Amino acid sequence: MVQAPIKTNRLTVQAEIIAKNTTALRSLDWDRDRFDIEFGLQNGTTYNSFLIQGDQTALIDTSHAKFHQLYLELVRGQIDPATIEYLIISHTEPDHSALVPDILALAPHVTVVASKMALQFLKDMVHKPFAQRAVKGGDQLDLGQGHILEFIPAPNLHWPDTMFTHDQATGILFTCDAFGMHYCDERLFDEDLHAIENDYRFYYECLMAPNARSVVNALNRMEPFETNTIATGHGPLIRIHLEEMVDRYRRWSQEQSQATTTVAIFYTSDYGYSDRLSQAIAQGIIKANVAAELVDLRATDLSEVQEIMSRVSGVVIGTPPTTGPSAQEAQAALGVILANVKEKQAFGIYEAFGDEDEPIIPLVGRFTSLSLTAGFPAIRVQSQPTASTYKLCEESGTDLAQWLTRDKTIQQMKATDVNLDKAMGRLAGGLYIITAQKGDVQSAMLASWVSQASFTPLGLSIAVAKDRAIEALMQVGDTFVLNILEEGKYAPLMRHFLQRFGPGEDRFVGVETLQAENGSPILKEALAFLECRVASRMETPDHWLVYSVVEEGKVSNPEGLTAVHHRKVGNHY
Amino acid sequence: MVSAPPTPRDIQVLSVGADTLMFRSRSWTRLKFEVEYALQRGTTSNSFLIKGDRVALRSLPGESFTELFLEQLQQVIFPAELDYVILGHINPNRFATLLKLLQLAPHLIVVCSNPGAVTLRALLESAAKDKDNPQTIPEPEIYVVKGQETLDLGKGHKLQLIPTPTPRWPDGICAYDPKTAILYSDKFFGAHVAGEQVYDDGGKLFEVDRKYYYDCLMATQISQVEIALERLAPWSTSAQIYAPVNGPLLRRGALEIFQNYQAWNRQQATQPLSVALLYASAYGNTAILSQAIAHGITKAGVAVETINCEHATPEDIREAIGRTQGFIIGSPTLGGHAPTPIQTALGIILATAEKSKLAGVFGSYGWSGEAIDLLEEKLKNAGYTFGFAPIRVKFTPSDAILQQCEEAGIDFAQALKKAKKVKQIARPLATPVEQAVGRLVGSLSVVTAQRGDATGAMVASWISQASFNPPGLTVAVAKDRALESLLYPGDAFVLNLLEEGKHIPLMKHFLKPFGPGEDRFVGIETKSAQNGLPILKEALVYLECRVQSRMDCGDHWLVYCAAEAGDVFTPSAKTAVHYRTSGTHY
């Protein structure tokens, strides 16, 4: 991945026939301008909408507001918008539904087809009456010429009101967010699995893994439908590697649901940054091998909230709105949560940065007075979230999860064969500090599981625990610096970087640094530094093995020796 | 390696398309010692029955399945109803099954290419002469496929026949059935894996096996593989299923494997150095040796052009010798002599090959190896330099012999690289970045590995812990190391960590150059680990490891393994650490 220089964002559109009477209308958004965790791989995204022209015409979803003009022109180029009979809304997240009011204006006779919940949400977006038809699982809509559409509910993938649409005539399943990825490319289909699989996995972890149970339910519901193509709302359509990609969803979701500890994260969809911030926290929790479950306060049955509270070990809440359309539901749900908490549960609160936030301090007080333990300090969000806000959320999630699993970790350490453990301890390594910078996010980590891995190109491998904050900055294409510590001089640096940093805390206060060419900090007191770029990664049960190519480097003291870390046992670093 | 289940060989019969049945003859354990089976995952021999208005059988399993196969076949069809049998690979092993089948179905027409027909007639003739085993020898009609032709079986099964000759299988033949969209791809895209799984479901499950199969069988004959791919290309996208004769069928990874084959071929084609490997084989043993040598050469980054002298024209041989920087010639000894095709090839070499070309000689024999002596003597007298000492193998090869051949191949390639100075130009001083990489330190260790009677050992310092639960570690191993082939997922090895102050003698011992196949443990005290592998008594620590996965890292593989057992011999001592000043050497 090449770091894109700062420039105006490139937006293009594309219309292509994908099956009989069916056209994909894709809005291509090439450069990232959002810092949500889900866009972390920085490969842009696409917003996909679809037109089916049987005897009657239906449009499935629209596009992001930034494509206002481009998208409407694209639609006009295909069809006279006034002749569109149905507008099918798979879910009401603004990146797909922002242009609904415009389509309604151009097609006054259109009927909006959506789940009951989505119609409810739409009412608050459109503020005008419109013809509508609420559909539920099993309902059909016949467009003629064999295009019998059937609807399949898929709640929480990733919005509460999500539904899939299946077309009998073409065998296409329209899934919107599910099976998508943030990957912008002119290729319409998933031809190149190697190119897209990282993005597919990353997107899954951000948006789907926190709802793994719902994913399994949706997979079961879609099974009876004969499908040859999954038309997703983001990225390439899935056709060539269909079975493989669906299989991966099933496998990953089953792995998620095997975790024994779960944290519920309550958020309010379409309110402030509640949705995005909650995802970042979920991401941090999942990294520490604890399951996360995202629950929308404005769309979940109170009895279900009660059930969730009875089985989770931790609860995270984004400040809900006190007034506005969702306030009533959200406040009622909050009441049920408070009524059902247990002393052993850990909790965490973050500000949603909507306009009507419940004040955060009293809310924290209500949980502490019920004797719950704070898994992380309340996250204050005073301005529009940036990359470092999301990083803070992610680290907070990991802290909470690690607190929940601390006993289990100790148990596991004790379970290993003693002799083997001692033998593993004799694998000695050098002492290194990895420093990384991506946008305005910085991180540092002490490492000793490092080794050279190749001559041509010069490359090295590093094992990074999955729940380390720095792991997120070591995706394929990312750059970092490996600082090699010097025998006899390493102690102050080691002590500094071993202290427990709070989420988001600046790791470099009081340490002398220089800036490397790749932008990451070089520690002046180190023996040598290596500028690296991640080339590939391999997964082990609890660590990622990161292979990186060395691009630059220098020894500062040719007389010095690398500091070596000798251990007696292998169950700690 | 996970020990193979003690399952007897069997045949799975199932439908894979309209009017199409597959017979998967499964061998769970390794059939023979050949490099291609070294991953020890068993294999399947896939045959297909296509019932249009006329009935065709595609491919037959070998002799060990003859009875079982005919039994299964007769459950679904009367043999007399069979019209054609389409064969892509005729050898004595498969001929045994064909002979029994022909006795049941005398009107069966054998469809094969011309080299196949030649082999078949010879086999029929020698069976008729076999006094020890008198039997009725049928005289089947042989239909010789000359180019791309159609064989219409009716009901839409218009089989498109596509001859795909290669040095290893001069009689190779593929077929495409438009009715079922199955591409019968013969040896291409195969893998040696036995299991319940019929298709390539489960993503990358068989990726390692398929690449290994390519490396062993295809990488050494890329120009013919390239031509075959071009011939198959028109059907590569319309085919829903690729059906090779070995291993699982491909449906989701079909297009991907086709592209991979093209990419792997390109990779071989761009190697700066290449070697011509000429051989003839009487009972297949010399061919097996040639394959192991070729595997070692390609591993070390030198391309191989395999030439089966029985099927190549003098022109082919002359051109190949002219194109390549080294040649290796292998021969069986028949009645005290080298067979005529080898004598012809030797003549061409002596007449045309420049003296600067590196030479190699090998062969297998039953009683005496005169052919190998002849080759060695003639080439030596002509003034050629040898890349390895001549390899003589009596009867059939074993694991240790295959390893010796592979190591000889690696030595040959490295000698060639040295001679042609392809190695990086020696730099007096390491660059700043190389010096900085040199500051990465590691523990000194010796990796000991074993498979069957093949053992290996290597000094390693690019090692590191990699996981807590299970306790795991990584070892980086150069792609051109002989030991690399003993470190596939499932393989076991021992990591011996050396002790500070006591490490020099062990390091010296294992760093000295060993000849191909030489025992690395002479003069070293060892004992057996639980997994049977050698533990060095003079080490500080041993760890019994099992390989889990591998990642491609430039010129090395990063091998991740779980540690299953281990102990420290001298608790008061320290691990020896390896300090360097440059990252350009170990």
Interface residues (C-beta under 8 A of the other chain):
Chain A: L193 I240 H241 L242 E243 E244 D247 R248 Q412 M413 T416 D417 N419 L420 D421 K422 A423 M424 R426 L427 A428 G429 G430 W449 V450 S451 Q452 A453 S454 F455 T456 P457 L458 G459 L460 S461 A463 I484 L527 A528 F529 L530 A535 S536 R537 M538 T540 P541 D542 H543 L545 Y547 V549 V550 E551 E552 G553 K554 V555 P558 L561 T562 V564 H566 G570 N571
Chain B: D201 G202 G203 R252 G253 L255 E256 P432 V433 E434 Q435 A436 V437 R439 L440 V441 G442 S443 W462 I463 S464 Q465 A466 S467 F468 N469 P470 P471 G472 L473 T474 A476 L497 L540 V541 Y542 L543 Q548 S549 M551 D552 C553 G554 D555 H556 L558 Y560 A563 E564 A565 G566 D567 V568 P571 K574 T575 V577 Y579 G583 T584
